[in-house]
């Protein structure tokens, strides 16, 4: 793209992680942190994007160096998440990768009656 062309505003906002909401332009920060709160992976999305849609990108960004030699570790032992990450797609992704999960279910997802 050269300076004479105009960029599609929708595409530009997505690339800049800006989303439109009732409050105006917003951005969401999706983080993976270790047990001490140190950042392992970070993904920025427009504020109107569902949290679960960025989950795979956050997991893919994890690279923890090993002690000594070897490739960095990319798979955590366990994932802790809030109800925003309680979806079939997220749970299926974690099962497929062999990652244990502690994510509470939303009331509208079924499970045991309360």
Secondary structure, 3 states (H helix, E strand, C coil): CCCCCCCCHHHHHHHCCCEEECCEEEEEEEEEECCCCCEEEEEEEECCCCHHHHHHHHHHCCCECCCCCCCCECCCCEEEECHHHCCHHHHHHHHHHCCEEEECCCHHHCCCCC
